[in-house]
């Protein structure tokens, strides 16, 4: 059995978020949530890998893992509707306030219990935009890693050949398994849930694992285990003033050039 695990995150479905003034962490209770959009591409790719292996006569499964509050079980059911075989919720008050290091450590502890051959993550979460959790998982698990994957060319039980997106083009790599990949949106187009998928999701039993269940010491979790500490969270002051110019393009260009010279910018 070739085991694929897809890590997802439930993120706020709004830009109107609030922060806890004592911990400087996001308040998620009572806020509409959604699956992190980049993680949907990771899930789709996991299902496609499973289908590719099945076509070659290899048995494979896709397990979806999410660390979050109890409400994140809804996101996991949605993932099962989209093709995941099963799911696990990693939830414990000890995980609260975790930075990317503590988050990747907790996920790695859960993944160590699963022993997957391939771990897929979205390239980043839209609420943090760090892109650090996937690589962090690979470091904690001592797995090979490849970030920003735009295409999986070939794979077998020992290695995977893929194409990575770079700033100025692509890079083709051969990566030994087990491995952690983070994917970009160019890799595929996520499917819509099928009726069978929705029925499977509705009746699926999704276990909740705590820190004790994955043998994760609490001193390495949450705020206690986070080397990054948020000192202050605030909204930047609204900028006022400024000028509005109207006129012909050539006239405005000369005026702007004169201002830049006056300010000694050019």
Buried (B, 14 or more C-beta within 10 A) or exposed (E): EBBBBBBBBBBBEEEEEEBEEEBBBBEBEEBEBBBBEBBBBBBBBBBBBBEBBEEEEBEBBBBBBBBBBEBBBBBBBBBBBBBBBBBBBBBBEBBBBBBBBBBBBBBBBBBBEEEBBBBBBBBBBBBBEBBBBBBBBBBBBEBBBBBBBBBBEEBEEEBBBBBBBEEEEBEEBEBEBBBBBBBBBBBBEBBEBEEEBBEBBEEBEBEEBEBEBBEBEBEBBBBEBBEEEEEEEEEEEEEEEEEEEEEEEEEEEEEEEEEEEEEEEE
